[in-house]
Amino acid sequence: MDERWAHEVDWTTISFDDLIKMPIQLRIIIARRIVASGFLKKSTVSVKEWGRFDSLPKMTYEEARHEARQIVSTMTIEELVGQMSPNTTVTEYIPACLKYNDTPYVAGENLAWNIPGIRFTDGPTGIVMGSASTCFPVSMSRAATWDPELEERIGEAMGIEARAQGANLFGGVCVNLLRHPAWGRAQETYGEDPMLLGAMGSALIRGVQRHAMACVKHYALNTMENGRYTVNVSVDERTLREVYLPHFKTCVDTKVAAVMSAYNKVRGSYCGENKYLLSDILKDEWKFNGIVISDFIFGFRDTVKAAFAGMDIEMPLAGRYGQRLIDAVNQGKVPKSVIENAATRIIATKIHFSTVGRTSGYDIAEVASPAHEQLALEAALKSAVLIRNEQKTLPLNKKELKKLIVLGELANRANIGDMKGSSHVYPPYVITPLQGIKRSLSPSTEVIYGTSETVTALEDEIREADAVVVVVGLNSDNEGEYIPHWDSGCGGDRSSLELKNEDIQLIKHISTLHSRIIVVLQGGGTLLTYPWEELVGAVLITGYPGMEGGTALASILLGNYNPSGKLPYTIPKSPDQLPPFDKDAKEVVYDYFHGYFLADKNSDVVSHPFGFGLSYTTFTCSQLSLASNKITSDGVLTASITVKNIGAVSGETVIQLYSGYPNTKVMRHSKDLRAFKRVSLQPGESKRISMSFAIKDVAWWNEATHDWEVEKTEYCIYVGQSSAWEDLTNITFEVI
C-alpha cells in the first residue's frame, strides 16, 4: 500500500483484513476523503430507539429471555449471527483515526425484524461522542473521592448524555486493578484495591443503568498497555480469585448489562477466546445474564474458539464474526445451539433495558448542562488529595495575598487526561489552573505566570511574592492508551515514575528563592514525591480534574473548600517497593502481593500510604466497638466508631475499615479493605458511625476444594483514616 493507493482506492471496498494491515498514514488520507465526501452524514441508525421492544412492558431478565427465545426460534442462521455482529462498516470506522467514536458503533441491528442494535459509546471520563460532552475528572481521580454516591450521580449524568447523543450502551466502566502504577491507562480505573474498585465501578453502573446499558471492562488481568495485544499472564487460582476478579464479580452482582473482554492472554488463551473466564466463571458460576462483547479490532483472533468460549458480540467491525461465523456454522465447526444461545442473551438484554430511562426521551441540551457542569466541579473538589501541608502552607489567605506566582506549562494547559482513543472527551470548555486562580482573586492581587524557561527572569518577582504555585506532572504524551498500529509515538506505559527532570529542577530552583511553595501534581498514575517534596510546603494531587479543574483548584488553594480526597493507591518511596514491571514483556506472572499488600508484607516505609489524605482540620477516631465479637460464617460484622473534628474549620474525611488475620493458617494479606464511609463534621462536632461487611468477604480461595472457605478463628478489625498502621485502631472478633 502506498500513498497513491490511498488517494485512488475505492474506500467502500476496503475489507477488515485490509484495515488491520493499513499503515496509519494511509488510513488518515482515506479517512479525510471519507469525511470530505459527506458519506458519514448519510450513515444513520435506522431502527429508532428500541424498535419492536418499545411497546413491551417492563420485564425481568427471565421474562425477557422467554420473549427472546420466541424470536430466536424463527430466525435464520444469518439473522442469528447478525445479532452477534456489528452493523458499523469498515468505511464508517476508518475515520476513527481522526476522531474516535464520534457517533455510536452499532451491532445487532435488524431492519426486517425492527430489532435495535446496541449503540456503543466509550468514555470513562465522559461521553466521547460529539464535541460538547461533560468532562469529569478521570476515574482514578474520582476514586480519590471515596464517594460511591457521587460516582452514581456521575454515572447517571453519563447515561443521560449517552442517550441524548444516540447511544444506548456505555463502555466506560473500567475496573482493572492497578497492579503497577506505570500502567499507561491507570487513569481509567479506580486504584489498587479490589474492594474500592468494586464499590466505585458498581456505583457508576447503577447510575448509568437508570438510562442506558453499561459495560464493565477489561475482563480480565489487563494491567499493562504496551504489550496488551500479546502478553500472556500466568496467575495462580487464589490470586485470580482473591485479587483480580472480586471487583468484576461485584459489578456482575450489580446486574451490569455487558462485560468487555481484555486483549491479553490468560494462561495461554486470549481473554476473548477464554472459556474458563467467559463461560465457566462469568456465565456459569456467577450467573451473569448479560452479554459479552469483545474489545475492539483485536479482541479475539479465532472465530470458532471465541464462539465456543462464550463471546457474544464482536466489536466494532465484523472481521471474525459476520460471514466467517456463518461459514463456521454451515461447515459444522460451531453448533447452531451456540449461536442461538448468544442471540438469546443479546436480544433478552435489549428487551430488559428497553424500558430503562425516560419515555419522554432525551434532549441534546442536557449534554454539558449547568447541572452536569456543577457535578464535574463537585467531583474535582472532592477528588483533590492533600498529601503534604507543612506549617499550614495552605490555605492561602485571599485578603492578604498581594502577589502570587504560578509556574509550569501545565498551569496554562487544558490537561484533562488521555487525548487518544477511548478516553478522549471533547468538552465545551476547560478551566485551566491559571484561569481558575485568576478568576478567584481580586484585581488587586497580582498573578504572574511563568514556565521553566522563563523562571530565571522572574527570580526577583518570586522572592517578593506571597506564595508560589507550581503545577507539574503528566499529560497525554506521557501515559494513556497505546495504539501501535496508529504509530502515534506517545502515551502507553511509563518507563519512570519520577517527575520529568525539568519539573524537579524547577522545584529545586524555586526552593532556593521562596519558602512558601505549593506543588500541584497532575496525572493519572502515581508519581514519586521523594525526596523533592521535602523542599516544599504543600503538595496537592489533582490528577486529571476535568473541565472544572481550575475552578476547583483555586477554591482549595484559597480555603473555600477543605480538601477531603484520599489516595486510591500507594505512593512508594522508591520503585523497588513495587512489583516488577516490564512494559514490553511477552510473559508475566501476577502474584498475590502489590500496592499496600506488598508494602505491609515487606514492612516498607512508603512516602504516602493507600487511603491517605490530609485536611485543613483534624479528625480523631475513638471508641471502636462491634455489635458482636462472635459471628457465624454466614453473618454480618458491624463496627462502630466515634469520629470528631477537633479543628477550627468544617471538613470531611473517609473512615476506612480493614480486616486482618492474626491466627490464619494460610497465606493472607496483612489486611484488606472491607468498608469505608465519608463523614462530614463541623468544628467540635462528633458522630458515631457504623460500617458493615459480610463475613463471607473474609473467605480465602481453597485451591484443593476449588471453593471459598471461611476460617473459624480470631480476626482483627482495623479502623482509621488511612491504611498506615499508625493511623488505625483495632479490635478482635471470632468467627464461630
C-alpha positions in Angstrom: 0.0 0.0 0.0 1.4 3.4 -1.0 0.1 6.9 -0.8 -1.2 6.9 -4.3 -3.2 3.8 -3.5 -4.8 5.7 -0.6 -5.8 8.5 -2.9 -7.2 6.3 -5.6 -8.7 3.3 -3.9 -12.5 2.8 -3.7 -12.8 3.2 0.1 -16.2 1.4 0.0 -14.4 -1.8 -0.9 -11.8 -1.8 1.9 -12.1 -5.0 3.9 -11.4 -5.7 7.6 -8.2 -7.5 6.7 -7.1 -4.5 4.6 -7.8 -2.2 7.5 -5.8 -4.0 10.1 -2.7 -4.1 7.8 -3.1 -0.5 6.7 -0.4 2.0 7.9 -1.9 4.9 9.8 -0.6 7.4 7.3 -2.7 5.8 4.6 -5.7 5.4 6.9 -5.6 9.1 7.6 -5.6 10.0 3.9 -8.6 7.8 3.3 -10.4 9.0 6.4 -10.1 12.5 5.2 -11.5 11.5 1.8 -14.5 9.8 3.5 -15.2 12.8 5.8 -15.0 15.2 2.9 -17.4 13.2 0.8 -20.2 13.6 3.3 -20.7 9.9 3.4 -20.8 9.8 7.2 -23.7 12.2 7.4 -25.8 9.8 5.4 -24.9 6.8 7.7 -27.5 6.8 10.4 -29.1 4.3 12.8 -32.2 3.1 11.1 -34.1 1.4 13.9 -35.3 4.1 16.2 -34.8 3.8 19.9 -35.8 0.2 20.9 -37.8 -0.6 17.8 -40.2 -3.5 18.3 -39.4 -3.6 22.0 -40.8 -0.1 22.6 -44.3 -1.4 23.3 -43.2 -4.2 25.7 -43.9 -3.9 29.4 -41.1 -3.8 32.0 -39.6 -7.3 32.2 -37.3 -9.3 34.4 -34.4 -11.0 32.7 -36.2 -14.3 32.9 -39.3 -12.8 31.2 -37.1 -11.1 28.6 -35.3 -14.4 27.9 -38.6 -16.1 27.3 -39.6 -13.3 24.8 -36.2 -13.6 23.2 -36.4 -17.3 22.7 -39.6 -16.9 20.8 -37.9 -14.5 18.4 -34.7 -16.6 18.1 -36.7 -19.8 17.3 -37.9 -18.3 14.0 -34.7 -16.6 12.8 -32.3 -17.9 10.1 -28.6 -18.6 10.9 -27.8 -15.4 9.1 -30.1 -13.4 11.2 -28.9 -15.0 14.4 -25.2 -14.3 13.6 -26.3 -10.8 12.7 -27.2 -10.2 16.3 -23.6 -11.1 17.2 -22.0 -8.9 14.5 -21.5 -5.2 14.0 -23.5 -3.1 11.6 -20.8 -0.4 11.5 -18.9 -0.9 8.3 -15.2 -0.6 7.7 -15.9 2.6 5.7 -17.7 4.1 8.7 -15.0 3.1 11.1 -11.9 4.3 9.2 -12.4 8.0 10.3 -11.9 6.8 13.9 -8.3 7.7 13.4 -9.3 11.3 13.1 -12.0 11.3 15.8 -12.8 8.0 17.6 -16.5 7.1 18.3 -17.9 10.4 17.1 -21.2 8.6 16.5 -22.3 5.3 18.1 -20.8 2.0 16.9 -23.8 -0.3 16.2 -24.1 -4.1 16.4 -27.0 -6.4 16.1 -29.5 -4.1 14.3 -32.0 -5.9 12.1 -34.3 -3.7 10.0 -36.5 -6.5 8.8 -37.3 -7.6 12.4 -37.2 -4.0 13.7 -34.7 -5.1 16.3 -32.5 -2.3 17.6 -28.7 -2.7 17.8 -26.6 -2.0 20.7 -25.3 1.6 20.1 -21.9 1.8 21.8 -20.2 4.9 23.2 -17.0 5.0 25.1 -15.5 7.2 27.8 -14.6 6.6 31.4 -14.2 10.4 31.7 -17.3 11.3 29.9 -19.1 10.6 26.6 -16.6 10.7 23.8 -19.2 11.4 21.1 -19.8 14.8 19.7 -17.9 18.0 20.7 -19.6 19.2 23.9 -19.9 16.3 26.4 -19.2 17.0 30.1 -15.6 16.1 31.0 -15.5 14.8 34.6 -12.2 14.0 36.5 -10.7 10.7 35.3 -11.8 7.6 37.1 -8.6 7.5 39.2 -9.3 11.0 40.5 -12.9 10.1 41.2 -11.7 7.1 43.1 -9.9 9.6 45.4 -13.3 10.9 46.5 -14.1 7.5 48.0 -17.7 8.6 47.4 -19.8 5.9 45.6 -22.9 8.1 45.9 -21.2 10.9 43.9 -20.0 8.3 41.4 -23.5 7.1 41.0 -24.7 10.6 40.2 -21.9 10.9 37.7 -23.0 7.6 36.1 -26.5 9.0 35.8 -25.2 12.1 34.0 -23.1 10.0 31.6 -26.2 7.8 30.9 -28.3 10.8 30.1 -25.6 12.3 27.8 -25.1 8.9 26.1 -28.8 8.7 25.3 -29.1 12.3 24.3 -26.4 11.7 21.7 -27.9 8.5 20.3 -26.1 5.7 22.2 -27.7 3.1 24.5 -24.5 1.2 25.7 -21.9 3.0 27.7 -18.5 1.3 27.7 -16.6 3.4 30.2 -16.7 1.3 33.4 -13.1 0.2 33.8 -12.3 -1.7 36.9 -8.9 -3.2 36.0 -6.7 -3.4 39.1 -3.7 -1.1 39.3 -1.0 -3.7 39.9 1.8 -1.3 39.0 1.5 2.5 38.7 3.5 2.6 35.4 0.4 1.2 33.6 -0.4 3.7 30.9 -4.2 3.6 31.5 -4.0 3.8 35.2 -6.2 7.0 35.0 -9.1 4.9 33.6 -9.6 2.8 36.7 -10.1 3.2 40.4 -6.9 2.2 42.0 -5.1 -0.7 43.6 -7.7 -2.3 45.9 -10.3 -4.8 44.8 -13.0 -3.6 47.2 -12.6 0.1 46.2 -12.7 -0.9 42.6 -15.9 -2.9 43.1 -17.6 -0.1 45.1 -16.9 2.6 42.6 -17.4 0.6 39.5 -20.8 -0.7 40.7 -21.8 2.8 41.7 -21.1 4.0 38.1 -23.1 1.1 36.7 -26.1 1.9 38.9 -26.1 5.5 37.7 -25.7 4.7 34.0 -28.3 2.0 34.0 -31.0 4.3 35.0 -30.8 5.4 31.4 -28.7 3.0 29.3 -26.8 -0.2 29.4 -23.4 -0.2 31.0 -20.4 -2.3 30.0 -17.6 -3.2 32.5 -14.1 -3.8 31.2 -11.5 -5.2 30.6 -12.1 -8.8 31.7 -9.5 -9.8 33.0 -6.0 -9.2 34.2 -5.4 -6.2 31.9 -2.9 -4.1 33.8 -0.3 -3.2 31.2 -0.7 -1.3 28.0 2.2 -1.6 25.5 2.1 -5.4 25.4 -1.7 -5.7 25.8 -2.2 -7.4 22.5 0.3 -10.2 23.0 1.2 -10.6 26.7 0.4 -13.9 28.4 -0.5 -13.6 32.1 0.2 -16.5 34.4 -1.6 -16.4 37.7 -2.4 -19.0 40.4 -6.1 -19.6 41.2 -6.0 -18.0 44.7 -4.6 -14.8 43.3 -7.0 -14.8 40.4 -10.0 -15.3 42.7 -9.0 -13.0 45.6 -7.2 -10.2 43.8 -8.1 -9.9 40.2 -11.7 -11.0 40.0 -13.7 -9.8 43.0 -14.4 -6.3 41.6 -15.7 -7.8 38.4 -18.0 -10.1 40.5 -19.3 -7.0 42.3 -20.2 -5.4 39.0 -21.9 -8.6 37.8 -23.9 -8.7 41.1 -24.9 -5.1 40.3 -26.6 -6.5 37.1 -24.3 -4.9 34.6 -25.6 -5.3 31.1 -22.3 -6.2 29.4 -18.8 -7.3 30.1 -15.9 -6.5 27.6 -13.1 -9.0 27.3 -9.5 -7.9 27.5 -6.8 -8.2 24.8 -4.2 -10.1 26.7 -3.9 -13.8 27.2 -4.5 -15.6 30.5 -2.8 -18.9 30.9 -2.1 -19.1 27.2 -5.5 -18.2 25.9 -6.7 -14.8 24.7 -9.3 -13.4 27.0 -11.8 -13.2 24.1 -11.4 -16.9 23.5 -11.0 -18.0 27.1 -13.8 -20.4 28.0 -12.7 -20.6 31.6 -13.1 -16.8 32.1 -16.1 -16.1 29.8 -18.3 -19.2 30.4 -17.1 -21.3 33.3 -16.7 -18.4 35.7 -18.7 -15.4 34.3 -21.8 -17.1 32.9 -22.0 -20.4 34.7 -20.6 -19.7 38.2 -21.5 -16.1 38.6 -24.8 -16.5 36.7 -24.1 -13.4 34.5 -27.2 -12.8 32.4 -25.9 -10.1 30.1 -23.8 -10.0 27.0 -20.0 -10.4 26.5 -18.5 -8.1 23.9 -15.0 -8.1 22.5 -12.5 -5.3 22.9 -12.0 -3.5 19.5 -10.4 -5.0 16.4 -8.0 -7.4 18.1 -10.5 -8.6 20.8 -10.1 -12.1 19.6 -8.4 -13.9 16.7 -10.1 -17.2 16.1 -13.8 -17.3 15.1 -14.5 -20.8 16.4 -12.6 -20.5 19.7 -14.4 -17.3 20.5 -17.8 -18.7 19.8 -17.2 -21.7 21.9 -15.7 -19.6 24.7 -18.8 -17.5 25.1 -18.1 -14.4 23.1 -21.5 -12.9 22.2 -20.7 -9.8 20.1 -17.6 -8.8 18.1 -16.9 -5.1 18.2 -16.7 -2.8 16.3 -16.4 -4.5 12.9 -17.5 -7.9 11.6 -14.0 -9.1 11.0 -14.1 -12.6 12.5 -17.9 -13.0 13.1 -20.3 -12.0 10.3 -19.8 -14.2 7.3 -16.9 -16.1 8.8 -19.1 -17.2 11.7 -22.0 -18.1 9.3 -19.5 -20.3 7.4 -18.2 -21.9 10.6 -21.8 -22.9 11.5 -22.6 -24.2 8.0 -19.3 -26.2 7.9 -20.2 -27.8 11.3 -17.4 -26.2 13.2 -19.8 -24.3 15.5 -23.1 -25.8 16.6 -26.2 -23.8 15.9 -27.1 -24.1 19.6 -24.1 -21.9 20.4 -25.4 -19.2 18.1 -28.9 -19.4 19.4 -27.7 -19.1 23.0 -25.7 -16.0 22.2 -28.5 -14.4 20.2 -31.0 -15.1 23.0 -28.8 -13.4 25.5 -28.3 -10.4 23.2 -32.0 -9.9 22.4 -33.0 -10.6 26.0 -30.6 -7.9 27.3 -32.1 -5.4 24.8 -35.6 -6.3 25.8 -34.8 -5.9 29.5 -33.2 -2.5 29.0 -35.8 -1.2 26.5 -37.9 0.1 29.4 -35.0 1.8 31.2 -34.9 5.5 31.2 -37.4 8.2 30.2 -40.3 7.5 27.9 -40.2 11.2 27.0 -36.8 10.8 25.5 -33.5 12.8 25.9 -32.7 16.3 24.7 -29.2 17.3 23.4 -29.5 20.4 25.6 -28.8 18.1 28.6 -25.3 17.4 27.3 -22.9 19.5 29.4 -25.9 21.1 31.1 -25.3 23.5 34.0 -26.3 20.7 36.4 -23.6 18.4 34.9 -21.0 21.2 35.0 -21.7 21.6 38.7 -21.4 17.9 39.2 -18.0 17.9 37.4 -16.9 20.7 39.8 -18.1 18.8 42.8 -16.1 15.8 41.7 -13.0 17.9 41.1 -13.2 19.4 44.6 -13.7 16.1 46.3 -11.0 14.2 44.3 -8.1 16.5 45.2 -5.7 14.9 47.7 -3.5 17.0 50.0 -0.5 14.8 50.9 1.7 17.5 52.4 1.0 20.7 54.3 3.9 21.8 56.4 3.4 24.7 58.8 0.0 25.4 57.4 1.2 26.4 53.9 -2.3 26.0 52.8 -4.8 27.5 52.6 -3.7 30.9 51.3 -5.3 33.9 52.8 -7.1 35.7 49.9 -7.3 39.0 51.8 -3.5 39.0 52.5 -2.4 37.8 49.0 -0.8 40.6 47.1 1.4 38.8 44.6 1.1 35.1 43.6 3.5 33.3 41.2 2.1 30.5 39.1 4.6 28.3 37.3 4.7 25.3 35.0 3.5 24.6 31.5 0.6 22.5 32.8 -0.7 25.5 34.7 -1.8 27.0 31.4 -2.9 23.8 29.7 -6.3 22.1 29.3 -4.9 18.9 30.8 -8.0 16.6 31.1 -6.4 13.2 30.6 -5.8 10.9 27.7 -6.4 12.6 24.3 -6.4 9.3 22.3 -8.9 6.5 21.8 -11.5 5.6 24.4 -10.8 8.4 26.9 -10.8 11.4 24.6 -13.7 13.6 25.6 -14.4 16.9 23.8 -15.9 19.3 26.4 -17.3 22.7 25.6 -14.6 24.3 27.7 -11.8 23.6 30.2 -10.8 25.8 33.1 -7.0 25.6 33.5 -5.3 26.1 36.8 -4.1 29.6 35.8 -7.6 30.6 34.7 -9.2 29.3 37.8 -6.7 31.1 40.1 -7.1 34.4 38.2 -10.8 34.2 38.3 -10.9 33.6 42.0 -8.7 36.5 43.0 -9.5 40.2 43.0 -7.8 42.6 40.6 -5.7 43.9 43.5 -3.8 40.6 43.6 -1.0 40.4 41.0 -0.8 36.9 39.4 2.4 36.3 37.5 2.8 33.3 35.2 6.0 31.6 34.1 7.5 28.4 32.9 10.8 26.6 33.5 12.2 28.5 30.5 11.2 31.9 32.0 11.8 31.3 35.7 15.2 32.8 35.8 13.9 36.1 34.6 11.2 36.0 37.3 13.6 35.4 40.3 13.1 38.9 41.8 9.3 38.6 41.4 9.4 35.2 43.1 11.3 36.5 46.1 8.8 39.2 46.6 5.7 37.0 46.2 3.5 35.8 49.0 3.4 32.3 47.6 4.4 30.2 44.6 2.2 27.6 43.0 4.0 25.1 40.7 1.8 22.9 38.5 3.7 19.8 37.2 3.1 16.2 36.3 1.9 14.2 33.3 -0.1 14.6 30.2 -1.4 12.5 27.3 2.0 12.3 25.8 3.4 10.6 28.9 0.7 8.0 29.6 -2.5 6.7 28.2 -3.8 4.3 25.5 -1.1 2.7 23.4 -2.2 2.1 19.8 0.9 0.7 17.9 -0.8 0.4 14.6 -1.5 4.1 14.7 2.2 4.7 15.2 1.3 7.6 17.5 4.6 7.6 19.3 3.0 8.8 22.6 1.3 7.5 25.6 1.4 3.9 26.7 3.1 2.6 29.8 5.6 4.8 31.6 9.3 3.9 31.9 9.7 6.0 35.0 7.5 7.1 37.9 9.6 10.2 38.5 8.5 13.7 37.6 10.2 14.9 34.5 13.7 16.2 35.3 12.9 19.7 34.2 10.0 19.7 36.7 12.3 18.5 39.5 14.9 21.1 38.6 12.2 23.8 38.6 11.1 22.8 42.1 14.7 22.8 43.4 15.3 26.2 41.8 12.2 27.8 43.3 13.0 26.3 46.7 16.2 28.4 46.9 14.1 31.6 46.2 11.0 31.1 48.4 9.8 29.2 51.4 6.0 29.1 50.7 5.8 26.7 47.7 2.7 24.7 46.7 3.2 21.9 44.2 0.1 20.8 42.3 0.5 17.3 40.7 -1.5 16.4 37.6 -1.6 12.9 36.0 -3.4 9.6 36.1 -0.8 7.3 37.6 1.3 7.5 40.7 4.2 10.0 40.7 7.1 9.6 43.2 7.4 12.5 45.6 10.6 11.6 47.4 12.9 13.4 48.0 11.8 16.6 46.3 8.7 17.1 48.4 10.8 17.9 51.4 11.8 21.1 49.6 8.2 22.5 49.5 5.5 23.4 51.9 2.5 21.7 50.4 1.7 19.1 47.7 -1.8 18.7 46.3 -2.7 15.9 43.9 -5.5 16.9 41.4 -4.9 14.2 38.9 -6.7 15.0 35.6 -9.5 17.0 37.2 -11.9 17.5 34.2 -13.3 20.6 32.7 -13.8 22.4 36.0 -10.4 21.5 37.4 -9.0 25.0 37.5 -12.1 26.3 39.4 -11.8 23.5 42.0 -8.0 24.1 42.4 -8.5 27.8 43.2 -11.2 27.0 45.7 -9.0 24.6 47.6 -5.9 26.8 47.5 -7.8 29.8 48.9 -9.6 27.8 51.6 -13.1 28.0 50.2 -13.1 24.2 50.1 -11.4 21.9 52.6 -9.7 19.0 50.7 -11.0 15.6 51.6 -9.6 13.2 49.0 -7.8 10.0 49.9 -5.2 8.2 47.9 -6.6 5.2 45.9 -3.1 3.9 45.5 0.2 3.8 47.5 2.9 6.3 46.7 6.1 4.3 47.3 9.4 5.9 48.3 11.2 4.1 45.6 10.3 1.8 42.6 11.9 -1.2 44.4 8.9 -1.2 46.7 6.7 -2.2 43.8 6.2 -5.5 41.8 8.4 -5.9 38.8 7.1 -4.2 35.6 8.3 -4.7 32.0 6.1 -2.9 29.6 7.4 -5.0 26.7 7.1 -8.4 28.4 5.6 -11.3 26.5 5.1 -13.4 29.6 4.3 -12.0 33.1 3.4 -13.6 36.4 0.9 -11.8 38.7 1.2 -12.9 42.3 -0.7 -12.2 45.5 1.0 -9.0 46.5 1.0 -5.5 45.2 0.3 -2.0 46.4 -0.3 -1.7 50.2 -0.5 -5.5 50.4 3.2 -5.7 49.3 4.2 -2.7 51.5 2.7 -4.5 54.5 4.3 -7.8 53.7 7.8 -6.2 53.4 7.3 -3.6 56.2 8.2 -0.9 53.7 8.2 2.7 54.7 6.4 4.4 51.8 6.1 8.1 51.0 2.3 8.1 51.4 0.1 5.1 52.2 -3.1 3.9 50.4 -6.1 5.7 51.8 -4.1 8.7 53.0 -5.1 12.4 52.6 -4.8 15.5 54.8 -7.3 18.2 55.6 -7.3 21.8 56.8 -8.8 20.4 60.0 -8.0 17.5 62.3 -10.2 14.4 62.9 -9.9 11.8 65.6 -11.3 8.3 65.9 -12.1 6.7 69.2 -14.3 4.1 71.0 -14.2 1.4 68.4 -16.8 -1.4 69.1 -18.5 -4.3 67.5 -22.2 -5.2 67.5 -20.9 -8.7 68.4 -17.5 -10.2 68.8 -18.6 -13.7 67.9 -20.2 -14.1 64.4 -21.1 -17.1 62.3 -19.6 -17.6 58.9 -22.8 -16.5 57.2 -23.3 -13.4 59.4 -22.5 -9.7 59.0 -20.0 -7.8 61.1 -20.9 -4.3 62.2 -18.3 -2.0 63.6 -19.0 1.4 65.2 -16.6 4.3 65.9 -16.8 7.9 67.1 -15.3 10.5 64.7 -14.6 14.0 65.9 -13.5 17.2 64.2 -11.1 18.8 66.8 -10.0 21.6 64.4 -11.3 25.1 63.6 -13.0 24.5 60.2 -15.6 22.2 58.9 -14.5 19.3 56.7 -14.9 15.7 55.5 -12.8 12.6 56.0 -13.1 9.0 54.9 -13.1 6.3 57.6 -11.7 3.0 56.4 -12.3 -0.5 57.8 -9.8 -3.3 57.2 -9.8 -6.9 58.2 -6.7 -8.7 59.5 -5.9 -12.4 60.2 -3.6 -12.8 63.2 -4.3 -16.5 63.6 -4.6 -17.6 60.0 -3.2 -21.0 58.9 -2.9 -19.9 55.2 -1.1 -17.1 53.5 -3.1 -13.9 53.7 -2.6 -10.1 53.2 -1.8 -8.4 56.4 -5.1 -6.5 56.0 -7.8 -6.0 53.3 -10.2 -3.1 52.9 -13.7 -4.2 53.7 -15.8 -1.0 54.1 -15.5 2.8 54.2 -17.6 5.9 54.8 -17.3 9.6 54.2 -18.1 11.7 57.3 -18.8 15.5 57.3 -18.3 17.3 60.6 -18.4 20.9 61.8 -15.7 22.2 64.2 -16.1 20.4 67.5 -18.7 18.1 66.2 -18.6 14.3 66.7 -20.6 11.5 65.1 -20.9 7.8 65.9 -20.8 5.9 62.6 -21.2 2.3 61.7 -19.8 0.2 58.9 -20.6 -3.4 58.0 -19.4 -6.3 55.8 -20.5 -9.9 55.2 -18.2 -12.4 56.9 -18.1 -14.4 53.7 -16.0 -11.5 52.4 -13.0 -12.7 54.5 -13.1 -16.1 52.9 -10.0 -17.4 51.1 -10.0 -19.5 47.9 -9.1 -23.1 48.7 -7.4 -24.5 45.6 -7.7 -28.0 46.9 -11.5 -27.9 47.1 -11.9 -25.2 44.4 -14.2 -23.2 46.6 -14.3 -20.4 49.1 -13.6 -21.1 52.8 -14.0 -19.0 55.9 -11.6 -19.9 58.7 -13.2 -20.3 62.1 -10.7 -18.4 64.0 -10.0 -14.9 65.5 -9.8 -11.9 63.2 -8.8 -8.3 63.7 -10.6 -5.2 62.6 -8.6 -2.1 61.9 -10.4 1.3 61.5 -8.9 4.7 60.8 -8.2 7.4 58.2 -5.6 5.6 56.1 -4.1 2.1 55.7 -1.0 3.1 57.7 -0.7 1.1 60.9 -0.2 4.2 63.0 -3.5 5.6 61.7 -5.5 2.6 62.7 -7.2 1.5 65.9 -8.2 -2.2 66.2 -10.5 -4.7 67.9 -10.8 -8.5 67.5 -13.7 -10.8 66.8 -14.2 -14.5 66.3 -15.9 -16.5 63.6 -17.7 -19.4 65.1 
